[in-house]
Amino acid sequence: MARSGGIALWRRLLAEYLGSLLLAAVVIGSGIAAQTLSPGNVGLQLFENAAATAAGLYAIILMFGPVSGAHFNPVVSFVDAGFGGISWRHASAYLPVQVAGCVSGAVLANLMYAKPAISISTHLRASPAHFLSEVVATTGLILVIFALARTGRSHIAPAAVGAYIGAAYYFTSSTSFANPAIAVGRMFSDSFAGIAPASVPTFVVAEGLGGVLAYVLVKALYPGVTKSQAATVVLPHHELATDPESPKAFQQGTT
């Protein structure tokens, strides 16, 4: 199996799948819980959903970051490839497992609340305001990640990314999906966090545009991003120079 930075590709793909699965389960599961706990109070439901997502994302990045970088997002992966942090081939391999993980997470969340495994969402979100919001949300997310990498502060990325997404739930009308994989996954749960299939193309296009815009802004604001810096997105994952199961690799990965 091909390797990147000493970590077998299958390990990286497994980490991306599991991280994406848990991310979708947190987003959708907390949305279902919020509807149950706070019926009729949309503001409180959004707060509960945002708080759980921010905290869950922090923990999930810590879990899987040292293996795959904890992208869980095709936009992050392809922008990282653009800066040389991972190869285009690996970014292309990340995409289907990220989508599959988010779909699996939606199914898992539905089942944990005794709902049908798949229930197609009817929550329409495809307005011009939502489109603009997703461009802004995705651009901001990529800027946070690469600003930290460029300035040697990737170690605080789990907290920073969680904080940004939690805040963006409120300052964007789209509640900040900022991730094509999670947009696809949320189709499969007709719940508070769901999105109707007809709205998904609008979100995916906006998120892609946000990624392109962020790439240009990163190059303007933080010129000279090196491959080694890009390799720390979202967390450093190339420092495991040997097989991750070896004692030396374990020590390196936990310092």
Summary of the structure (lengths in Angstrom):
residues: 255
radius of gyration: 17.4
end to end distance: 26.9
largest distance: 53.5
contacts: 984
relative contact order: 0.19
helix: 69%
strand: 2%
